[in-house]
Amino acid sequence: MVLEETVGLLRTLHGEGLGDITIERIAIGVFFTGVKLSDGSGGVAYTPTADLHDHTCCPSMAAERPFPGRLKGTAVSDILKMRAGTTLARLVTLVVMNALSARFLTSDRYPIVYDRDALDFVDLTGAGRIAMVGAFIPFLKVFKTIPAIDLAVIEQKRETLKPDEMRFYSPAEEAPRVLPACDTVIITGASISNGTIDDLLSWTRPGARVIVTGPTASILPDALFARNATIVGGVQVTDPDMALDLIAEGLGAYHLFDTCVRKINIAKE
C-alpha cells in the first residue's frame, strides 16, 4: 500500500538518523494538521474533521487514541510504527511522513515545478472524459467555465456541490465504474488521509493522466507513481512555526499559501 511503501522508503533514505528525530510541535486544527520536527522540517495534511469527531468524544477517546500521553517529544520512528487503523493514527502518521519527506523533495531527485496548480499541466481542451475525486473547489470553478465539459465529480457528500454543479455529481460508490472510463483523473490528497487512495488508483486505466494533488499529497511520490499517478502536487512548508500558528487558529489553505507554504508539482519521469 502507498503509506507502507513510503514509510519503508523514508526509513531507507533517513537511515540511522531517523532515530534522532522527534516531534517538536504538532497542531491538529479544524481544516489542517501541521507538525514541526526536531530537524526543523514541517509538514501539513488535511484534517478529516467529521471522521475525527467519531473517534475523539470522551467515552471512545481512550480506546481509540493510538498513542499514550502527549505527542510532543515522541520519536518519529515510534509514530511510523503506530497502528494505522484509526483516523487519528493515520492523520498523525501522514503529517509526520510529509515532514520527513520534505528534505528529499528536491530538483536533484525529482522534476519539480514550483508555485503552480496541478491543473495548469492539463490541456483541458483535450482532456477527454474527466473524473475528479472530491469536490476540489478551485478546480471545479475552472471546470464550470468550459462549455460541454465531460466531467464526473465523485463525492461522498452530495450536499458539497452547489445546485449548478449537480449535473457533474457521481456518488462515491460509482468510482469503480467511472474511473476506468476516464482519460484524466484528479484525486484530492485527502484520499490519502481517509485511506481510499490505493483503491482509487487501482481503478484508473493505464495511459490515463492521473493527478494526485493537495497539501496532504506531500509525501515522497514514488509509491503513487508506481500505481499509475502521473503528477503529484503537494506543498513545501517554508515556515513551520507560522504554519502551526495559523493552523491552531483554525485558518485554512488560502492563509497558508499566502505566508508559509509553497506549491510544488512533481511529474513522473
C-alpha positions in Angstrom: 0.0 0.0 0.0 1.0 3.6 -0.6 1.7 4.6 3.0 3.5 1.4 3.9 5.8 1.6 0.9 6.5 5.3 1.6 7.4 4.5 5.2 9.9 2.0 4.0 11.5 4.4 1.6 11.7 7.1 4.3 13.4 4.7 6.6 15.9 3.9 3.9 16.6 7.5 3.0 17.0 8.8 6.5 19.0 5.7 7.7 20.1 5.7 11.3 19.5 9.4 11.6 15.7 8.7 11.7 16.1 7.6 15.3 17.2 11.0 16.4 14.2 13.0 15.0 11.3 13.8 17.3 8.1 15.8 17.2 8.9 19.3 18.4 5.3 20.6 17.9 2.0 19.5 16.4 -1.3 21.2 15.9 -4.5 19.4 14.9 -6.7 22.2 13.5 -10.1 22.4 12.1 -9.0 22.4 8.5 -5.4 21.2 8.6 -3.0 19.4 10.8 0.6 20.5 11.0 3.8 19.3 12.5 7.3 20.6 13.1 10.1 18.1 13.7 13.3 18.5 15.7 15.3 18.7 12.5 13.4 21.8 11.5 11.2 20.3 8.8 7.5 20.8 8.6 4.5 19.1 7.2 0.8 19.7 6.8 -2.2 17.5 5.9 -5.9 17.9 5.6 -7.8 17.2 8.8 -10.8 14.9 8.2 -12.8 16.6 10.9 -16.1 14.7 10.5 -14.3 11.4 10.7 -12.2 12.5 13.7 -15.3 13.6 15.6 -16.4 9.9 15.7 -13.2 9.0 17.5 -12.5 11.8 19.9 -15.6 12.1 22.1 -14.8 11.3 25.7 -16.0 7.7 26.0 -14.2 6.5 23.0 -11.0 8.6 23.1 -9.1 6.3 25.5 -9.9 3.3 23.4 -9.2 4.8 20.0 -6.2 7.1 20.8 -3.3 5.2 19.2 -0.6 6.8 21.4 -0.3 7.4 25.1 0.1 10.9 26.5 1.4 13.9 24.5 2.9 13.7 21.0 5.5 16.4 21.7 8.9 14.8 22.1 7.8 11.5 20.6 10.3 9.9 18.3 9.1 9.8 14.7 10.3 6.2 14.4 7.6 5.4 17.0 5.0 7.3 15.1 5.8 5.3 12.0 5.2 2.1 13.9 1.7 3.1 15.1 -1.3 1.0 14.2 -3.0 2.9 11.3 -6.5 1.6 11.9 -7.9 4.8 13.3 -8.4 8.1 11.6 -6.3 9.9 14.2 -3.4 7.5 13.8 -3.5 7.8 10.1 -3.6 11.5 10.2 -0.6 11.9 12.6 1.4 9.3 10.7 0.7 11.1 7.4 1.6 14.6 8.6 4.9 13.2 10.1 5.6 11.5 6.8 5.1 14.7 4.9 7.6 16.4 7.2 10.1 13.6 6.8 9.7 13.7 3.0 10.4 17.4 2.8 14.2 17.2 2.7 14.1 14.8 -0.3 11.5 16.7 -2.4 14.2 18.5 -4.4 15.0 19.1 -8.0 18.1 16.8 -7.6 15.7 13.9 -7.1 12.5 14.8 -8.9 11.5 17.1 -11.7 9.7 19.8 -9.7 7.7 22.8 -10.8 7.0 25.4 -8.1 4.2 27.9 -7.4 1.6 26.5 -9.9 -1.6 24.5 -9.6 -1.5 20.9 -10.8 -4.4 21.8 -13.2 -2.1 24.0 -15.1 -0.4 20.9 -16.5 -3.7 19.6 -18.1 -4.8 20.6 -21.6 -8.5 20.9 -20.7 -9.4 21.1 -24.4 -8.0 17.7 -25.0 -8.5 16.1 -21.5 -11.3 13.8 -22.7 -13.5 12.3 -20.1 -12.5 13.8 -16.7 -13.2 12.5 -13.2 -12.4 14.5 -10.1 -12.5 12.5 -6.8 -13.6 15.0 -4.2 -15.2 18.4 -4.9 -12.0 20.4 -5.1 -13.5 23.9 -5.2 -10.7 25.8 -7.1 -10.7 23.2 -9.9 -14.4 22.9 -10.0 -14.7 26.7 -10.6 -12.4 26.3 -13.7 -14.3 23.3 -15.0 -17.6 25.1 -14.8 -16.4 27.7 -17.3 -15.7 25.1 -20.0 -18.7 24.5 -22.3 -19.8 20.9 -22.8 -17.1 19.5 -20.5 -17.3 15.8 -19.9 -16.8 15.7 -16.1 -17.8 13.5 -13.2 -17.3 14.7 -9.7 -17.1 11.7 -7.4 -18.1 12.8 -3.9 -19.2 11.1 -0.7 -21.3 14.1 0.4 -23.9 15.2 -2.2 -24.5 18.4 -0.3 -20.9 19.6 -1.0 -21.9 20.5 -4.5 -23.9 23.6 -5.4 -27.2 23.3 -7.4 -25.5 24.3 -10.7 -22.8 21.7 -10.1 -25.1 18.7 -9.5 -25.0 17.8 -13.2 -21.5 16.6 -12.5 -22.3 14.7 -9.4 -21.4 11.0 -9.2 -21.8 9.1 -5.8 -18.7 7.7 -4.3 -19.8 4.1 -4.8 -19.7 4.7 -8.6 -15.9 5.2 -8.6 -15.0 1.6 -9.6 -17.2 2.1 -12.7 -16.5 5.7 -13.6 -12.7 5.9 -13.1 -11.7 3.2 -15.6 -13.5 5.0 -18.4 -11.8 8.4 -17.8 -8.9 9.9 -19.7 -8.0 12.4 -17.0 -8.4 11.6 -13.2 -7.8 14.2 -10.5 -7.7 12.8 -6.9 -7.5 15.1 -4.0 -4.8 14.5 -1.4 -7.5 14.0 1.2 -7.9 10.4 -0.2 -4.5 9.6 1.4 -5.6 10.6 4.8 -9.0 8.9 4.6 -7.4 5.6 3.3 -9.0 5.4 -0.1 -6.0 6.3 -2.3 -5.0 2.7 -3.1 -8.4 1.7 -4.3 -8.8 4.8 -6.3 -5.5 4.5 -8.1 -6.2 0.8 -8.8 -9.4 1.8 -10.7 -7.6 4.2 -13.1 -6.7 2.8 -16.5 -3.2 2.6 -18.0 -2.5 5.6 -20.2 -4.7 8.0 -18.3 -3.4 11.2 -16.9 -3.7 10.8 -13.1 -3.1 13.7 -10.8 -3.0 13.4 -7.0 -2.9 16.9 -5.6 -3.4 18.9 -2.4 -1.3 19.7 0.6 -1.9 16.2 2.0 -0.1 14.7 -1.0 3.3 16.0 0.1 4.8 12.6 0.7 7.5 11.1 -1.4 5.7 10.4 -4.7 7.4 7.1 -5.6 4.6 4.8 -4.4 2.0 7.0 -6.1 3.9 6.9 -9.4 4.1 3.1 -9.1 0.3 3.0 -9.0 -0.4 5.0 -12.2 -0.2 8.6 -10.9 1.5 10.8 -13.4 1.6 14.1 -11.5 1.7 14.6 -7.7 1.0 18.1 -6.4 1.9 18.9 -2.8 3.4 21.7 -0.8 6.7 22.8 0.8 6.3 24.2 4.3 8.7 27.2 4.2 7.9 28.4 7.8 6.7 25.5 10.1 6.2 27.7 13.1 4.0 30.2 11.3 2.1 27.3 9.6 1.3 25.7 13.0 0.3 29.1 14.5 -2.2 29.6 11.6 -3.5 26.0 11.8 -4.0 26.3 15.6 -6.1 29.4 14.9 -8.4 27.5 12.6 -7.2 29.0 9.4 -7.2 27.2 6.1 -5.3 26.7 2.8 -5.5 30.2 1.5 -3.9 31.7 4.5 -1.2 29.1 4.5 -0.3 29.7 0.8 -0.1 33.4 1.4 2.5 33.1 4.1 4.3 29.9 4.8 3.5 27.2 2.3 4.6 26.9 -1.3 3.0 24.7 -4.0 5.1 22.1 -5.7 4.3 19.7 -8.6 6.3 16.6 -9.4 5.9 14.8 -12.7 6.6 11.1 -13.3 9.6 10.8 -15.5 
